[in-house]
Every structure is written in structure tokens, then in C-alpha cells.
Amino acid sequence: MDIGPGDYVECIKVEFPEKSGFVEGGVYVVSEIHQTTGNLRFHGMENPNELGWPLEFGWWNRKAFRPIYRPKADAFTHLLTDIPSDLEVV
């Protein structure tokens, strides 16, 4: 399963626990994917670059996260049917 912006992921390995803010087992929302490395950025997580860390710390290793399956919104629409208007309640 590929990870993309808006996906929910679970942290399975905390890197830099003293500074990262991640918690093992925590759930995070991906905001951005690095085009070259595939590393991740997250909604609501402080950008490490703003803390004075080197630029490479602005992205988090995708191997430390696993995707949480969420079906697409239209995955079950084929199961919905219209209720006939002339249906009698018994």
C-alpha cells in the first residue's frame, strides 16, 4: 500500500525520541511526500527546521511508519440502492 498526502500512518519506530515529538503507536496524518527520497512530513507536527535542525531533519523516514488502511469514500457505493417510493410499510 502506497502512502500519500492525507493518509493516516502509525509510528512503528521513533527516531530522535528526545526531539521528534513522535510516539510509538501514535497516528499521524501525512501532509507531504518528498519527491526524491519518499520521506514524509506531517500535519500538526512542528517543523524541525524551525528548531534550528539541519534541513534533512525536515523530513521523516517513511520506514518508521506504516499505513493505516482506510477505504476510499466510494468503495461501498455500489452496495447502496434506491428505496422504491411505492414501498408499503407493514
Buried (B, 14 or more C-beta within 10 A) or exposed (E): EEBEEEBBBBBEEBEEEEEBBBEEEEEBEBEBBEEEEEBBBBEEBEEBEEEEEEEEBBBBEBEBBBBEEEEEEEEEEEEEEEEEEEEEEE
